[in-house]
Amino acid sequence: MLTACSIIWDANGKSRNFSKMYDESWVVKLFNGFDRHLTLEHRNVLYTDRKRDLPDTIEQVVVPGLGRRGYAECIRPFEMGCPMIFVGLDTIITGNIDKLGKWCLEKKVMCLPRDPYNPHQAINGVCLIPEGYQRVAREHRGENDMVHVRKYRHRFIDDELPGYVRSYKGHVEKHGLGDTRIVYFHGLKKPHELQHVEWIKEHWQ
């Protein structure tokens, strides 16, 4: 079965300002988006530092102390080794993503977005992960999560499914949503600051 996954921990000394606002409301909005736009059978999984008050439709993997290593913790869900769409909480799903889910179920190679500012390399804002990638977690030694993920064989979502996954700052803010299915945010400018934008009001709830 396909897994839709994200991760949360309470802000700590290693958290930067752009990631200190996350709480349960972000979790609910994200997985509501998965449930609206993914018709494939799937389960919703959240890695968390503590048990949270969330709907029963969200499976919680509680890891005490999660977040102490900073953003390197974003490697941890790879340990499941299952077909998985893994995204940050600052992600909005805006259209049907069955093709993205099918990539995870049918392909053998991980698929990542191109860095909008350095398109020759990948970033890990949205990870399409086939079965068998648990070695990404097993071989991690605490280095930067994005740098670590790039070490493993991957393709680019931009090439395989053009226009499906886009950066807010790198594309959508300037060019509009178009037929984008997943918008990922990074750094400053987050959905809670942009609720005057019509498509965000529609899809981030």
Phi, psi and omega in degrees: 000149178284143176245132169258126192223146170213184188213145178213146167211157179295140180306140180220191184296341179265358181279134176270164187303328184285359180227021182268356188263355187292136175211189185299331181296325177293321180298312182298315181296319179297308184288334170300321178296317176301314184292329178286325193244007178236107182272347176292146175301131182205164172240149178259125184233132176240123168278131186212154179281345181203158176297133184238158180278093185224160177302150180295344179286353178250113179282128182256125172259103186272121179238097180304134181086359178305133181106345181296332179271006181076209187290348174300339178298341182293354174280334191306317183299341176300338183299339181293331177067018184251163174299126192208137164262116183245124182222162172281166179293337178273057183225139177236128178265124192241359180194176184300130183241024179302323180295326177292319177296320180295329176301312181298324184279330191249335184266170181248355187240134176298147181233131186228158176285152169288143173297119184297342181256347178213076193293356176281349181234162183267158166235170187244032178297327175222121181245123172260108193243116175286172175300143171098012181262021181296341178297335177301319176283318184297325184265004181283134181239027174094001181288170180311132186298320183291317178297319182295315182298325181297340183292339188262149182306132181205163170241174183256128177302323181302330180270321186280322180224073187303133175083353183287322185234123183220150173285140176295306183289327184279343182213302193295321182303321184270319190257351181092170186288318183057227181259021179301139180256328176227127174250124177250143181251152179208142183068217181282169185069092182244163183306321183293343178266357189233030186286358172280346180282127190301313184292331176290317176301323183287318191257344183257079182203000000 
